[in-house]
Amino acid sequence: MTEVPNVACPKCQGLMVQGFVADFTHMAVAVESWVEGPPQKSFWMGTKVPTQNRLPIATFRCSLCGFLESYADKDFAAQ
């Protein structure tokens, strides 16, 4: 995890640290994603997840109060 320079917590002004919310589905760990549009049911998978219009989510945590703030952007994909 990296500290984001000059990014203050909107609640207490503490330092925000970048991380991610892990998805532990099917015995693998993945980065959570934001999917454009309303969810649609799928008989086999529970919910349809199109591959286009999907963005990885980064979540920033305040090092003082623990406040979480999330952002979706292609730059947050696993490296």
trRosetta pair geometry for C-beta under 8 A, 3 or more apart (Angstrom, degrees):
i j d omega theta_ij theta_ji phi_ij phi_ji
1 17 5.5 50 151 164 126 104
1 18 5.7 -179 -162 81 81 65
1 19 4.9 -19 -112 -83 124 82
2 17 7.5 179 94 -160 29 71
2 18 5.3 2 61 45 75 117
3 15 6.1 -7 -155 163 115 124
3 16 7.8 132 -157 88 67 48
3 17 5.4 -46 -103 -109 65 77
3 18 7.4 -179 -106 9 14 82
4 7 4.0 -1 108 20 116 135
4 15 7.9 168 57 -179 70 80
4 16 5.3 -20 46 89 117 96
4 17 7.1 -179 4 -112 82 24
4 18 5.6 99 -45 -38 102 100
4 60 6.5 -32 2 -125 139 129
7 15 7.4 81 75 -157 71 57
7 16 4.4 -64 112 44 109 119
7 60 7.1 -71 129 -165 142 154
8 13 4.6 -14 -176 -147 122 59
8 14 7.1 128 -158 59 68 24
8 15 7.2 -52 -110 -94 52 38
8 16 7.0 142 -160 -14 5 99
9 12 5.1 4 91 51 131 71
9 13 5.8 -88 57 -28 82 7
9 14 4.4 18 3 49 132 75
9 15 7.4 -13 -25 30 94 10
9 16 5.7 147 -70 -64 69 89
9 62 3.8 39 -94 -107 138 124
9 64 6.7 -123 7 44 153 106
9 65 6.4 147 160 35 163 111
9 67 5.4 116 -157 51 117 129
10 67 7.3 -127 52 131 76 156
10 69 7.3 90 12 -67 114 146
11 62 6.7 -87 48 -42 110 164
11 65 5.6 -103 96 72 128 155
11 67 4.7 152 13 -55 138 156
12 62 6.4 102 46 179 107 152
12 64 5.3 -121 100 92 137 130
12 65 4.5 128 4 -22 143 133
12 67 7.3 165 10 -6 98 128
14 62 4.4 90 75 -174 119 101
14 63 5.3 -149 159 58 118 72
14 64 3.0 -152 -93 12 150 116
14 65 6.0 172 9 3 140 84
15 62 7.3 130 73 -152 37 60
15 63 4.8 1 68 21 89 124
15 64 7.4 106 28 -19 64 94
16 60 4.3 23 176 167 115 122
16 61 6.9 144 -154 69 66 27
16 62 5.8 -42 -95 -90 65 57
16 63 7.5 -155 -92 -12 15 83
16 69 7.2 -39 -135 40 135 116
17 60 6.6 153 69 -158 33 71
17 61 5.4 -30 60 63 90 82
17 62 7.8 133 13 -119 81 10
17 63 5.5 84 -20 -61 116 96
18 58 5.7 -21 -157 -180 100 121
18 59 7.9 129 -158 78 52 38
18 60 5.5 -37 -96 -99 52 80
19 58 7.4 138 74 -168 29 74
19 59 5.6 -37 79 76 80 84
19 60 7.2 135 25 -105 73 30
19 61 5.9 2 20 0 124 111
20 31 5.0 -47 176 -132 149 94
20 32 6.8 -179 177 23 94 87
20 56 7.7 -30 -130 170 132 104
20 57 6.7 127 -143 95 88 71
20 58 5.8 -66 -88 -123 84 51
20 59 5.8 122 -123 21 29 89
20 76 7.2 144 -93 175 116 113
21 31 7.8 95 65 -159 57 57
21 32 4.6 3 79 -5 102 135
21 57 6.5 -11 32 96 103 121
21 59 5.3 67 -32 -11 89 143
21 70 7.4 -22 -11 -104 120 129
22 29 5.1 -27 -164 -159 114 103
22 30 7.4 125 -162 62 62 36
22 31 7.4 -54 -111 -99 48 41
22 32 7.6 -155 -121 -31 3 88
23 29 7.0 136 69 -160 53 49
23 30 4.5 -31 63 67 109 88
23 31 7.0 17 11 104 102 6
23 32 5.2 132 -45 -78 109 67
24 28 7.8 172 -153 80 43 34
24 29 5.9 -15 -100 -100 64 72
25 28 7.0 -22 80 59 61 79
25 30 6.9 -32 40 23 98 116
30 33 8.0 -37 141 -22 115 99
31 56 4.7 22 116 -149 132 111
31 57 6.8 -179 161 48 93 65
31 76 7.1 -176 170 137 149 95
31 77 7.2 176 56 -139 152 40
31 78 5.6 -174 -15 -48 128 96
32 56 7.4 111 81 -157 47 61
32 57 4.7 -32 91 43 96 122
33 49 7.9 91 78 -163 130 123
33 54 4.9 16 168 179 136 100
33 55 6.3 150 -160 75 81 34
33 56 5.6 -52 -101 -96 77 43
33 57 6.3 -178 -109 -11 20 91
33 72 7.6 79 -166 -134 50 112
34 54 7.1 162 80 -157 48 53
34 55 4.8 -14 56 62 98 93
34 56 7.9 20 14 104 78 2
34 57 5.6 106 -30 -66 92 104
34 72 3.7 -41 16 -104 140 153
35 39 7.7 82 82 -90 127 73
35 49 6.0 -111 -95 -141 154 78
35 50 6.8 130 -158 46 115 79
35 53 6.7 75 -162 113 60 88
35 54 5.2 -13 -102 -107 75 83
36 53 3.8 -75 30 166 122 121
36 54 7.5 -120 4 -71 80 43
37 40 7.9 -11 127 -23 116 102
37 50 7.9 38 42 22 133 129
37 53 7.0 55 -4 123 104 147
39 47 5.0 -40 -166 -148 112 122
39 48 7.6 151 -169 49 63 72
40 47 6.9 119 69 -159 44 69
40 48 4.5 -16 78 34 99 119
41 46 7.5 -81 -148 168 65 33
41 47 6.6 -61 -114 -104 34 53
41 48 7.2 41 92 -11 16 91
42 45 4.2 1 97 52 138 89
42 46 6.1 11 60 55 91 25
42 47 5.8 54 13 146 102 4
42 48 4.4 133 -58 -60 115 70
45 48 6.8 106 69 -88 125 40
45 49 7.1 -105 136 6 147 95
49 54 7.1 55 175 -94 92 137
50 53 6.2 28 94 49 120 99
50 54 6.8 -172 91 -43 68 107
51 54 6.3 -80 -168 9 30 131
55 72 4.0 95 101 168 124 102
55 73 6.0 24 -176 -61 125 8
55 74 6.0 -84 -131 -61 90 58
55 76 7.6 67 166 49 85 108
56 72 7.0 164 84 -147 30 69
56 73 7.4 -42 68 69 75 44
56 74 7.1 90 26 -127 91 29
56 76 4.4 -149 100 96 106 93
56 77 4.7 155 0 -85 145 53
56 78 7.3 -172 -119 -21 158 65
57 70 5.3 4 -176 -173 113 115
57 71 7.0 156 -152 80 66 34
57 72 5.0 -37 -93 -91 74 76
57 76 6.5 -63 131 110 6 151
58 70 7.0 164 85 -150 42 64
58 71 5.5 -14 60 62 90 87
58 72 8.0 167 18 -90 67 28
58 73 7.1 -30 9 38 110 96
58 76 3.9 -135 -39 -126 103 137
59 68 5.5 -5 -179 -166 112 105
59 69 7.1 155 -157 77 64 34
59 70 4.5 -28 -100 -95 79 85
59 71 7.9 167 -87 20 36 62
60 68 7.1 150 77 -153 47 52
60 69 5.0 -19 59 63 98 88
60 70 7.5 -179 16 -83 68 34
60 71 7.5 28 -10 2 105 104
61 66 6.4 -22 -170 -150 99 45
61 67 7.2 158 -153 78 51 43
61 68 5.5 -18 -98 -97 74 73
62 65 4.8 3 99 50 138 78
62 66 5.9 -46 65 9 90 12
62 67 4.3 40 2 42 126 86
62 68 7.9 -115 3 -60 79 36
71 76 7.2 155 94 -43 88 147
72 76 7.4 -114 -148 37 34 138
73 76 5.2 98 67 -5 79 102
74 77 6.1 -10 -177 -25 55 111
